[in-house]
């Protein structure tokens, strides 16, 4: 793909979000598309959103579970950018038609106290740079069809990464914990939709330790001369499957002593 292709794909994604009309698979439109191309499309998309007045507030890490990696035939997570208009308070209601096909995941969020960068970043450095951890929900959406209607071909990693790693929203619980106050591998959640348990999971589902996800992200960002900033929110990756969020549904993620997060969809 050329830089012009990257910008054209990003503009198509912007239009899809604005009109709530999904576009076709970029992996079909650009058969030679690489993961670097996908991140270039994502970067062009975020640049356009920043030009519209949005503000970056952090990052998300996705595809951290072994099951999801095997499903997409990859061996690495992916990442996307969090923007200020994606943030919802726990207990809020998402307006009707705000998203196209939203889904919800439970995650542990890291709130950064200090800047952090470098290809050789360590687990200890991540812990030292973290102000707090908190319970969170991520709202996923897709501006790209999940499958091509003509061929039945499903989205692949380049489609997902281009689409800002399918990120659409973040719901932070009000609780704040020191990063060492809980063994994050054993922090779990019971996720209910409309009062029915849909998923349960443990933090260990995220690369065996959510801190490992932050290490991976910082090292990946270092390739592009970037890093985390003080005040950033980082979603470390889901430890449950994505749950469909149709209109009128309500979600509650009970993390036990770690906290509780709620979101409703009008």
Phi, psi and omega in degrees: 000146177267165174304327177293322176297318179301314181292322180295318179295320179296318179294324177296322178292320176300316180295320179298318179293319182292324185261350185061033177240111184293151175261169178285172182297126176293331179294337173274321180292329181232081187302333181268012184299131179255172177295325175297320175300317182298316178292330176292321175296314179303315180298320178294323178296313181293321177302317179295320179292320177297323178294336178276357178110000178288164181225133178288137179235002178153207188219159171236147175245134181232172177055044181269343181274148180298321182299316180291323179295320179292323180298321182265002178058048177231169178230026181215148172291180171227176182216158177215177185252135174267135179241160188298331181279001178268349190273125177240145174281148175300133182093356181285168175243124177287127181301152178300139179064022179287326179239172181268297179224071187291148172223163186232140176228153176261137184212168170255125181262141174254133176249119191275136177270330184221160173299150180210126180206169175120140182288344182251022181301145182248167175302318181297323179293322178297313180299317181294328183272356183269127177283309183209163166240156186209153173288147183206159168241141170253136173259119177265152172210166179224123175271356177245139179305146178289335178209150178284124185295333182280318186255343185078002181292133181275160174303150174238181188302324181292327175294313183296313180297316179304322183275038180054041179056033178063016182285143178218330182200162177220136177239114180264133171288158183284344184286145176229134182230146169297144186299335180263004183286337180227149169282102188297338176296331185255005173284120183237174179215145169254116185255122180246142169244122181054039176081359181253130179294121179256325184209150168226155179188171180236154178303334179298342176294347179262089175054029181076349179190123180305331178299326180299325177298321180292320176302313180302315182297313181298319179292323178293318180296330180298331178299330182256013180071025181244176178193182177276153180243152174304133182094347179295146168259133178233119174277119191279351179124147184278144173247016172226163176289158177287132184251129180300141182236078181289164178305139178086359182272155178229141184237144174222127175247112182262109180265016181064228182296344181281334177140184184219138180228137180228149172206141177241155177241121181294000000 
